């Protein structure tokens, strides 16, 4: 319920607690492959509508109006450039390691970051947030890079947020009446998120470190090495609570689908509190189309293994049951809960993240599937081996070549 002047808002949590928030800064950090892009497009394409209902989707750096859907994709990297070691001055840091790429100018909005220092970006958005607070507006922005708080960049990410929010260096105002709220999404069936991450990592043109191989091999090798908090939306929400966020919202995407509610409407209605009817925003007509859902061939993982994979992820979720429903119930809102914490996790032996990931690795590595190298490179190596043997006149060269090809086919 928006109060007069749009500067305050009553929020009912678990139907028993009422939290008064004077200014809400809503961050949608993902995690990856849970519908973030779809929600970004919905809000950005209707930015003027949300502005009329007290919500600012901020502009691009050094611009007016509203940013594009992906306009904040580079915000985190730009803000922490000095701390993370990624910059444009040199290609390598003092230890000779290649620096992370900070800016990916995919559209006119993100190109605004090019040539700007972290301090300039920080000052611009600090002013935007301060003006929104002065004018009685809430702010919503989104970028999946802010889901990386479980890794080594976590402290720098939180520091970057504190540097731009109008709360005297914190994620929450001193009086506790305003602050950063985070909304995350749990996708169902739970293993579907991993399938989409796999698709994103394996499809497209050749690139460095691109994984070439089946879903099972990716789960056995690449996933366990690279993952931190990406397939753990509840861990993501908990990390923000521990850092001082004023509230969190968790959307059960499967439950929303069962209720006939689009994910974007679920967040707009249940978290942002704009006028809605029957789970749909009043005043925004048309279908909520999702055109960026990735699919990948994952038939190498059978039905029983899928069930066990799903079970591991759900037991990981259950490790947060008490955290959200008891310890932090007064600042947690769970929307469309049908699958999350099924049967209140009774009879479940919860797994913390590190043990859950280890169990996934063990499950998939039992098949003795090894990482698959880039196919073109492997085949090139085979031909080179054959040519060397034939050139030097070794009579066994042809036989060796045929043997290598046979082994390649079997693999």
C-alpha positions as CSV (number, residue, x, y, z in Angstrom):
1,X,0.0,0.0,0.0
2,X,1.5,3.3,-1.1
3,X,1.0,6.1,1.4
4,X,0.3,9.8,0.6
5,X,3.3,11.4,-1.1
6,X,4.7,8.1,-2.1
7,X,7.4,8.4,0.5
8,X,6.3,5.6,2.8
9,X,4.8,2.2,2.4
10,X,3.2,-0.4,4.6
11,X,4.4,-3.9,4.0
12,X,2.7,-7.0,5.6
13,X,5.1,-9.9,6.3
14,X,3.7,-13.3,7.0
15,X,0.3,-11.6,7.7
16,X,1.4,-10.8,11.3
17,X,4.1,-8.2,11.2
18,X,3.8,-4.7,9.6
19,X,7.0,-3.0,8.6
20,X,7.1,0.7,7.8
21,X,9.6,1.6,5.1
22,X,10.0,5.3,4.2
23,X,12.2,4.7,1.2
24,X,12.7,1.5,-0.6
25,X,15.7,0.8,-2.9
26,X,14.9,-2.5,-4.6
27,X,17.8,-4.5,-6.1
28,X,17.0,-7.5,-8.4
29,X,20.4,-9.3,-8.5
30,X,19.2,-12.6,-10.1
31,X,20.6,-15.1,-9.7
32,X,21.4,-16.1,-13.3
33,X,18.8,-17.9,-15.4
34,X,15.9,-17.2,-13.0
35,X,14.0,-14.7,-15.2
36,X,16.0,-11.6,-14.3
37,X,16.2,-10.3,-17.9
38,X,12.4,-10.8,-18.4
39,X,11.7,-8.6,-15.3
40,X,14.3,-6.0,-16.3
41,X,12.6,-5.7,-19.7
42,X,9.2,-5.4,-18.2
43,X,10.2,-2.6,-15.8
44,X,12.4,-0.7,-18.2
45,X,9.8,-0.8,-21.0
46,X,7.2,0.5,-18.5
47,X,9.5,2.9,-16.6
48,X,7.2,5.8,-17.0
49,X,4.2,3.8,-15.6
50,X,6.3,2.8,-12.5
51,X,7.5,6.4,-12.1
52,X,3.9,7.5,-11.8
53,X,3.4,5.0,-9.1
54,X,6.4,6.1,-7.0
55,X,9.2,4.0,-8.5
56,X,12.3,5.3,-10.4
57,X,14.1,3.1,-12.8
58,X,17.3,5.2,-12.9
59,X,18.9,6.7,-16.1
60,X,22.1,5.7,-17.8
61,X,25.3,7.4,-16.4
62,X,25.4,11.1,-17.2
63,X,22.0,11.0,-18.8
64,X,18.3,11.7,-18.2
65,X,15.2,9.6,-18.5
66,X,15.4,5.9,-17.9
67,X,18.1,3.3,-18.6
68,X,17.6,0.3,-21.0
69,X,16.7,-3.1,-19.6
70,X,20.4,-4.0,-19.4
71,X,21.5,-0.5,-18.5
72,X,23.0,-1.6,-15.1
73,X,24.8,-4.7,-16.4
74,X,28.2,-2.8,-16.0
75,X,27.4,-0.8,-12.9
76,X,28.9,-3.2,-10.3
77,X,32.1,-3.7,-12.4
78,X,32.4,0.1,-12.9
79,X,32.0,0.9,-9.2
80,X,34.5,-1.6,-8.0
81,X,37.1,-1.2,-10.8
82,X,39.8,0.1,-8.4
83,X,39.2,-2.7,-5.9
84,X,38.8,-5.6,-8.3
85,X,41.9,-4.9,-10.4
86,X,40.0,-4.5,-13.7
87,X,40.8,-1.3,-15.5
88,X,41.5,0.2,-18.9
89,X,45.0,1.6,-18.2
90,X,46.9,-1.6,-18.6
91,X,46.1,-5.1,-19.8
92,X,47.8,-6.8,-16.9
93,X,48.1,-6.1,-13.2
94,X,51.3,-5.8,-11.2
95,X,51.6,-9.6,-10.9
96,X,51.3,-10.1,-14.6
97,X,47.8,-11.5,-14.5
98,X,45.3,-10.5,-17.1
99,X,42.8,-8.0,-15.7
100,X,39.1,-8.7,-15.8
101,X,37.1,-7.0,-18.4
102,X,35.1,-4.2,-16.8
103,X,32.9,-2.9,-19.5
104,X,30.9,-4.7,-22.2
105,X,29.3,-2.0,-24.4
106,X,26.4,-3.9,-25.8
107,X,24.1,-0.9,-26.2
108,X,24.1,2.9,-26.1
109,X,23.4,2.9,-22.4
110,X,26.3,0.7,-21.3
111,X,28.7,2.7,-23.6
112,X,28.1,5.6,-21.2
113,X,30.4,3.8,-18.7
114,X,33.4,3.9,-21.1
115,X,35.9,6.4,-20.2
116,X,34.3,7.2,-16.9
117,X,36.2,6.6,-13.6
118,X,34.6,4.7,-10.7
119,X,34.4,8.0,-8.8
120,X,32.5,9.6,-11.6
121,X,30.0,6.7,-11.8
122,X,29.7,6.6,-8.0
123,X,29.0,10.4,-7.7
124,X,26.4,10.3,-10.5
125,X,24.3,7.5,-8.9
126,X,24.8,8.8,-5.4
127,X,23.2,12.0,-6.6
128,X,20.4,10.1,-8.4
129,X,19.5,8.1,-5.3
130,X,19.7,11.3,-3.1
131,X,17.3,13.2,-5.4
132,X,14.9,10.2,-5.4
133,X,14.9,10.2,-1.6
134,X,14.3,14.0,-1.6
135,X,11.4,13.7,-4.0
136,X,9.7,10.8,-2.1
137,X,10.5,8.2,-4.7
138,X,11.5,4.5,-4.4
139,X,14.2,3.2,-6.7
140,X,14.4,-0.2,-8.5
141,X,17.4,-1.4,-10.4
142,X,18.8,-4.8,-11.5
143,X,22.0,-6.5,-12.6
144,X,23.0,-10.1,-12.1
145,X,26.6,-9.1,-11.4
146,X,25.3,-8.2,-7.9
147,X,24.7,-11.9,-7.3
148,X,28.4,-12.5,-6.9
149,X,28.5,-11.5,-3.2
150,X,29.4,-15.1,-2.2
151,X,32.8,-14.9,-3.9
152,X,35.9,-13.0,-3.4
153,X,34.3,-9.8,-4.7
154,X,31.6,-9.8,-2.1
155,X,33.1,-7.1,0.2
156,X,33.8,-4.9,-2.8
157,X,30.2,-5.3,-4.0
158,X,28.7,-4.4,-0.7
159,X,31.2,-1.5,-0.4
160,X,30.2,-0.2,-3.8
161,X,26.5,-0.3,-2.9
162,X,27.1,1.6,0.4
163,X,29.0,4.2,-1.5
164,X,26.0,5.2,-3.7
165,X,23.0,4.6,-1.4
166,X,21.7,7.7,0.5
167,X,22.0,6.0,4.0
168,X,25.3,7.5,5.4
169,X,27.5,4.7,4.3
170,X,25.1,1.8,5.1
171,X,22.6,-0.4,3.3
172,X,19.9,0.9,5.8
173,X,19.2,4.3,7.2
174,X,20.2,4.9,10.8
175,X,16.6,5.0,12.0
176,X,15.9,1.7,10.2
177,X,13.0,3.2,8.3
178,X,14.6,3.1,4.8
179,X,17.0,0.8,3.1
180,X,18.0,-1.7,0.5
181,X,15.6,-4.5,-0.2
182,X,16.6,-7.5,-2.3
183,X,14.3,-9.8,-4.3
184,X,15.5,-13.2,-5.5
185,X,13.8,-15.9,-7.5
186,X,13.8,-19.7,-6.9
187,X,13.2,-21.5,-10.2
188,X,11.4,-24.8,-10.5
189,X,12.0,-27.6,-11.1
190,X,15.2,-26.7,-9.3
191,X,17.6,-28.4,-11.7
192,X,16.1,-26.3,-14.6
193,X,18.3,-23.4,-13.6
194,X,21.5,-25.5,-13.9
195,X,20.4,-26.7,-17.4
196,X,20.0,-23.1,-18.5
197,X,23.3,-22.0,-17.0
198,X,24.9,-25.0,-18.9
199,X,23.2,-23.9,-22.1
200,X,24.6,-20.4,-21.7
201,X,28.1,-21.7,-21.0
202,X,28.2,-24.1,-23.9
203,X,26.3,-22.5,-26.8
204,X,27.4,-19.8,-29.2
205,X,30.7,-19.3,-31.1
206,X,34.1,-20.6,-29.9
207,X,35.6,-18.6,-27.0
208,X,38.4,-19.0,-24.4
209,X,37.5,-21.5,-21.6
210,X,34.2,-22.5,-23.4
211,X,33.1,-25.9,-22.1
212,X,32.7,-28.5,-24.9
213,X,30.9,-31.5,-23.6
214,X,27.7,-33.0,-22.1
215,X,25.7,-31.8,-19.2
216,X,27.0,-34.5,-17.0
217,X,30.6,-33.5,-17.7
218,X,29.9,-29.9,-17.0
219,X,28.3,-30.7,-13.6
220,X,31.2,-33.0,-12.7
221,X,34.0,-30.6,-13.6
222,X,33.2,-27.0,-14.7
223,X,30.2,-26.4,-12.4
224,X,31.9,-27.5,-9.2
225,X,35.0,-25.5,-10.0
226,X,33.3,-22.2,-11.0
227,X,30.2,-22.0,-9.0
228,X,29.9,-19.9,-5.8
229,X,26.4,-18.7,-5.1
230,X,24.8,-18.7,-8.6
231,X,22.4,-21.7,-8.2
232,X,21.7,-20.7,-4.6
233,X,19.1,-17.9,-4.6
234,X,18.4,-18.3,-0.8
235,X,22.1,-18.1,-0.1
236,X,22.1,-14.9,-2.1
237,X,19.2,-13.4,-0.1
238,X,20.8,-14.4,3.2
239,X,24.1,-12.8,2.2
240,X,22.3,-9.4,1.7
241,X,20.6,-9.8,5.1
242,X,23.9,-10.4,6.8
243,X,25.3,-7.3,5.1
244,X,22.5,-5.2,6.4
245,X,19.6,-5.1,3.9
246,X,16.4,-3.9,5.4
247,X,14.3,-6.7,3.9
248,X,14.3,-9.5,1.3
249,X,11.6,-11.0,-0.9
250,X,11.8,-14.5,-2.3
251,X,9.6,-15.5,-5.3
252,X,8.7,-19.2,-5.8
253,X,8.7,-19.1,-9.6
254,X,7.0,-22.5,-9.8
255,X,4.3,-21.4,-7.4
256,X,3.7,-18.2,-9.4
257,X,3.3,-20.2,-12.6
258,X,0.9,-22.5,-10.9
259,X,-1.1,-19.5,-9.7
260,X,-1.1,-18.1,-13.3
261,X,1.0,-15.1,-12.4
262,X,3.9,-13.9,-14.5
263,X,7.2,-13.4,-12.7
264,X,7.3,-9.7,-13.5
265,X,3.8,-9.2,-12.2
266,X,4.7,-11.2,-9.1
267,X,7.5,-8.8,-8.3
268,X,5.6,-5.6,-9.3
269,X,2.6,-6.6,-7.3
270,X,4.1,-8.4,-4.3
271,X,7.2,-6.5,-3.8
272,X,6.8,-3.0,-5.4
273,X,3.2,-2.8,-4.3
274,X,1.8,-1.1,-7.5
275,X,-2.0,-1.5,-8.1
276,X,-2.8,-5.0,-9.2
277,X,-5.8,-7.2,-9.8
278,X,-5.8,-11.0,-10.0
279,X,-2.0,-11.0,-9.8
280,X,-1.5,-8.7,-12.8
281,X,-0.5,-5.0,-12.8
282,X,-3.4,-2.7,-13.6
283,X,-2.6,-0.4,-16.4
284,X,0.0,-2.5,-18.3
285,X,-1.8,-4.5,-20.9
286,X,-0.5,-7.3,-23.2
287,X,1.2,-10.6,-22.8
288,X,4.3,-10.9,-20.7
289,X,6.5,-12.6,-23.3
290,X,9.8,-14.3,-22.4
291,X,12.0,-14.8,-25.5
292,X,15.4,-15.4,-24.0
293,X,14.9,-18.8,-22.4
294,X,17.8,-21.1,-23.4
295,X,17.5,-24.8,-24.1
296,X,20.2,-27.4,-24.3
297,X,20.5,-31.1,-25.0
298,X,20.9,-32.7,-21.6
299,X,19.6,-36.2,-22.3
300,X,22.9,-37.7,-21.0
301,X,21.5,-37.3,-17.4
302,X,18.7,-39.8,-16.8
303,X,15.4,-39.4,-15.0
304,X,16.7,-40.9,-11.7
305,X,19.8,-38.7,-11.7
306,X,17.5,-35.7,-12.4
307,X,15.5,-36.6,-9.4
308,X,18.6,-36.9,-7.2
309,X,19.9,-33.6,-8.6
310,X,16.6,-31.9,-7.7
311,X,16.7,-33.5,-4.3
312,X,20.1,-32.2,-3.5
313,X,19.2,-28.6,-4.5
314,X,16.0,-28.8,-2.4
315,X,17.9,-30.0,0.6
316,X,20.2,-27.1,0.1
317,X,17.2,-24.8,0.2
318,X,16.0,-26.4,3.4
319,X,19.2,-25.4,5.1
320,X,17.7,-21.9,5.0
321,X,14.2,-22.8,6.3
322,X,14.7,-21.7,9.9
323,X,16.8,-18.6,8.8
324,X,13.9,-17.2,6.7
325,X,10.8,-18.5,8.4
326,X,11.9,-17.9,12.0
327,X,15.1,-16.0,12.6
328,X,14.4,-13.3,10.0
329,X,10.7,-13.8,9.4
330,X,10.0,-10.2,10.2
331,X,12.0,-8.9,7.2
332,X,11.3,-11.8,4.8
333,X,8.5,-12.1,2.4
334,X,8.0,-15.3,0.4
335,X,5.7,-15.0,-2.6
336,X,3.6,-17.8,-4.2
337,X,5.1,-20.4,-1.9
338,X,4.1,-23.8,-3.2
339,X,7.4,-25.6,-3.9
340,X,9.8,-23.8,-1.6
341,X,10.3,-25.5,1.8
342,X,7.8,-28.2,0.8
343,X,6.1,-29.7,3.9
344,X,8.2,-27.3,6.0
345,X,11.2,-29.5,5.1
346,X,10.1,-32.2,7.5
347,X,12.1,-35.4,7.2
348,X,14.8,-33.6,5.3
349,X,18.5,-33.6,6.2
350,X,19.6,-30.1,5.1
351,X,22.8,-29.6,3.2
352,X,24.9,-26.5,3.4
353,X,26.1,-25.1,0.1
354,X,29.6,-26.6,0.0
355,X,28.3,-30.1,0.8
356,X,25.4,-29.8,-1.7
357,X,27.9,-28.8,-4.5
358,X,30.2,-31.7,-3.5
359,X,27.3,-34.1,-3.7
360,X,26.4,-32.9,-7.2
361,X,30.0,-33.4,-8.2
362,X,30.1,-36.9,-6.7
363,X,26.8,-37.8,-8.4
364,X,27.9,-36.8,-11.8
365,X,31.5,-37.8,-11.6
366,X,30.6,-41.4,-10.7
367,X,30.0,-41.9,-14.5
368,X,33.7,-41.4,-15.1
369,X,33.0,-38.6,-17.6
370,X,36.0,-36.3,-18.1
371,X,36.0,-32.7,-19.4
372,X,35.7,-32.6,-23.1
373,X,38.3,-30.4,-24.9
374,X,37.4,-28.1,-27.7
375,X,36.6,-30.5,-30.6
376,X,38.3,-28.5,-33.3
377,X,41.5,-28.4,-31.3
378,X,41.4,-32.2,-30.5
379,X,40.8,-33.1,-34.1
380,X,43.6,-30.8,-35.2
381,X,45.9,-32.5,-32.8
382,X,45.0,-35.9,-34.3
383,X,45.7,-34.8,-37.8
384,X,49.0,-33.3,-36.8
385,X,50.1,-36.5,-35.1
386,X,49.3,-38.5,-38.2
387,X,51.2,-36.1,-40.5
388,X,54.3,-36.2,-38.4
389,X,54.4,-40.0,-38.4
390,X,53.8,-40.2,-42.1
391,X,56.3,-37.6,-43.0
392,X,59.1,-39.3,-41.1
393,X,58.3,-42.5,-42.9
394,X,57.2,-44.5,-39.9
395,X,55.3,-47.5,-41.2
396,X,53.2,-47.6,-38.0
397,X,52.0,-44.0,-38.4
398,X,48.9,-44.9,-40.4
399,X,47.9,-47.6,-37.9
400,X,48.4,-45.3,-35.0
401,X,46.3,-42.6,-36.7
402,X,43.4,-45.1,-37.3
403,X,43.7,-46.3,-33.6
404,X,43.4,-42.7,-32.3
405,X,40.3,-42.1,-34.5
406,X,38.7,-45.3,-33.2
407,X,39.3,-44.2,-29.6
408,X,37.9,-40.7,-30.4
409,X,34.7,-42.3,-31.7
410,X,34.3,-44.5,-28.7
411,X,34.7,-41.5,-26.4
